[in-house]
């Protein structure tokens, strides 16, 4: 599980770095796809992805990081990817197989745990796995739904 956790973390850090170094482009993207407060969403997106990625790589508060990953993937799925179908063939609205796969990776990490090679296991002696991990994961999905309710409005004529 540690390799899966670390790889998911690397992917999230890469996304966060990309969003952070191009805040204006990320802001325009959020505005263009229907998010209110696009500057705030661009900043939160970048910093959240970096924090999620670091948590997954280190195995630090891993279940919380997995819940953050689930929230991020729910927002991406609902706002963008669901309109394009399963496959990533249609730019700019790529299909949803990536975000759904990452959401299931997050679920596995939350329920199974980070493994022994993690800060949670080695230092914190923290075990938020099993049913607790599932509840934390579901809380992450609820947070993603909250972001969508608060900020997302499907642009008129988009993704018909």
C-alpha positions in Angstrom: 0.0 0.0 0.0 2.9 2.4 0.7 3.9 2.5 -3.0 0.3 3.3 -4.1 0.1 6.0 -1.3 3.4 7.6 -2.3 2.6 7.6 -6.0 -0.8 9.2 -5.4 1.0 11.8 -3.3 3.5 12.5 -6.0 0.7 13.0 -8.5 -1.1 15.4 -6.2 2.1 17.4 -5.5 2.7 17.7 -9.2 -0.8 19.0 -9.7 -0.4 21.5 -6.8 2.9 22.8 -8.1 1.4 23.3 -11.5 -1.6 25.2 -10.0 0.7 27.2 -7.7 3.1 28.3 -10.4 0.3 29.3 -12.7 -2.2 31.0 -10.3 -3.5 33.4 -13.0 -4.1 30.5 -15.4 -5.7 28.4 -12.7 -7.9 31.3 -11.7 -9.0 31.8 -15.3 -9.7 28.1 -15.6 -11.9 28.0 -12.4 -13.8 31.1 -13.6 -14.2 29.6 -17.1 -15.7 26.3 -15.8 -18.2 28.0 -13.5 -16.6 28.5 -10.1 -17.4 31.7 -8.2 -14.5 33.2 -6.3 -12.0 31.7 -8.8 -9.0 33.4 -7.2 -9.8 31.8 -3.8 -10.5 28.4 -5.4 -7.2 28.6 -7.4 -5.2 29.3 -4.2 -7.0 26.6 -2.2 -6.6 24.1 -5.0 -2.9 24.6 -5.2 -2.2 24.5 -1.4 -4.7 21.7 -0.8 -3.1 19.5 -3.5 0.4 20.2 -2.0 -0.8 19.3 1.5 -2.7 16.2 0.3 0.4 15.1 -1.6 2.8 15.7 1.2 0.5 13.8 3.6 0.3 10.9 1.3 4.0 10.8 0.6 5.0 10.9 4.2 2.1 8.9 5.5 1.2 11.8 7.8 -2.5 12.0 8.8 -2.9 9.7 5.9 -6.6 9.1 6.2 -7.3 12.8 6.3 -5.1 13.3 3.2 -7.0 10.5 1.5 -10.3 12.2 2.4 -8.8 15.4 0.9 -8.0 13.5 -2.3 -11.5 12.2 -2.4 -12.9 15.7 -2.1 -10.7 17.0 -4.8 -11.6 14.1 -7.2 -15.4 14.6 -6.5 -15.1 18.3 -7.4 -13.1 17.5 -10.5 -15.6 14.8 -11.5 -18.7 16.8 -11.0 -17.5 20.1 -12.4 -15.6 18.9 -15.4 -15.0 15.2 -16.2 -18.5 13.7 -16.0 -19.5 15.5 -19.2 -16.9 13.9 -21.4 -17.6 10.2 -20.7 -15.3 7.6 -19.4 -12.1 8.1 -21.5 -9.6 10.9 -21.5 -10.0 11.6 -25.3 -11.8 15.0 -25.3 -9.7 18.0 -24.4 -10.3 20.2 -22.5 -13.0 18.2 -20.7 -11.1 14.9 -20.3 -13.0 11.8 -19.3 -13.6 10.6 -15.8 -11.5 7.4 -15.5 -8.6 9.3 -13.9 -10.6 11.0 -11.2 -12.7 8.0 -10.4 -9.6 5.8 -10.2 -7.9 8.3 -7.9 -11.1 8.4 -5.7 -11.0 4.6 -5.4 -7.2 4.8 -4.5 -8.1 7.3 -1.8 -10.8 5.0 -0.5 -8.3 2.1 -0.3 -5.8 4.2 1.5 -8.3 5.5 3.9 -9.7 2.0 4.8 -6.5 -0.1 4.6 -4.1 2.6 6.0 -0.7 3.9 5.1 1.3 0.9 6.0 4.2 0.5 8.4 6.5 2.9 6.3 4.6 6.0 7.4 4.8 8.7 10.0 1.4 7.6 11.2 2.7 4.2 12.1 6.3 5.0 13.1 5.9 8.2 15.1 2.2 9.0 15.8 1.0 5.5 16.4 -2.2 6.7 14.6 -4.7 4.2 13.3 -7.7 5.7 11.5 -8.3 2.7 9.3 -11.3 0.4 8.7 -14.6 1.8 9.5 -13.1 5.0 10.9 -11.2 5.4 7.7 -14.4 5.0 5.7 -16.1 7.6 7.8 -13.2 10.1 7.3 -13.3 9.3 3.6 -17.1 10.0 3.5 -16.4 13.3 5.4 -14.0 14.2 2.6 -16.7 13.6 0.0 -19.1 15.8 2.0 -16.4 18.5 2.1 -16.1 18.3 -1.7 -19.9 18.5 -2.1 -19.8 21.5 0.2 -17.3 23.2 -2.1 -19.5 22.5 -5.1 -22.6 23.8 -3.4 -20.8 26.9 -2.3 -18.9 27.8 -5.4 -19.9 25.9 -8.5 -22.5 26.9 -11.0 -22.5 25.1 -14.3 -21.9 27.7 -17.1 -25.0 28.1 -19.4 -24.5 26.2 -22.6 -21.4 24.3 -21.3 -21.0 20.5 -21.5 -24.4 20.0 -23.2 
